[in-house]
């Protein structure tokens, strides 16, 4: 695990707060305070760490998570965790897009693909599985098949 001063310096670089005056202005303290705290990356006050974590988060979420852990908290505790995914309401035009994508991939008319897609989505719904979780398995299967076929 990296030391807190190393993480703070990476966070400062990620946010463009390279100099002590820049960091001081961001934190609302004097540059002298930042200079005095140089061994800790210029910060030793927990709310200042939290402010810098919040500034880093949109630029580098992994660094923000590492930084939060290093100061004994989490992104979720700071209100920066991943947002709850919003589920869009399925509309007929969404179904048409999926149907047309499948029909194009198979080089078939949409009317010929619709029953197979309906059966596939019914099975996914019955299993309560997210489509995103299945996609890598389909892609891997298609890749493996194409690698086995001599051309």
Residue pairs with C-beta under 8 A, 6 or more apart in sequence:
1 70
2 66
2 70
4 40
4 41
4 70
4 71
5 39
5 40
5 41
6 41
7 41
7 63
7 66
7 67
7 70
8 40
8 41
8 42
8 43
8 49
8 52
8 67
9 41
10 63
11 41
11 52
11 53
11 55
11 56
11 63
11 64
11 67
12 18
12 23
12 41
12 42
12 52
14 56
14 59
14 60
14 63
15 26
15 52
15 55
15 56
15 59
16 22
17 23
17 26
17 52
17 55
20 31
20 34
20 35
20 38
20 42
21 31
21 34
23 34
23 42
23 43
24 30
24 31
24 33
24 34
26 51
26 52
26 55
27 34
27 43
27 48
27 51
27 52
29 48
34 42
34 43
35 42
37 43
37 44
43 49
43 52
46 71
49 67
49 71
50 71
50 73
50 78
52 67
53 64
53 67
53 68
53 71
53 75
53 78
53 80
54 64
54 78
54 80
56 63
56 64
56 67
57 64
57 75
57 80
61 75
64 75
64 80
65 74
65 75
68 74
68 75
68 77
68 78
68 80
74 81
75 81
75 82
88 94
98 117
99 110
99 113
99 114
99 117
100 110
102 113
102 116
102 117
103 109
103 110
103 112
103 113
106 113
124 131
124 134
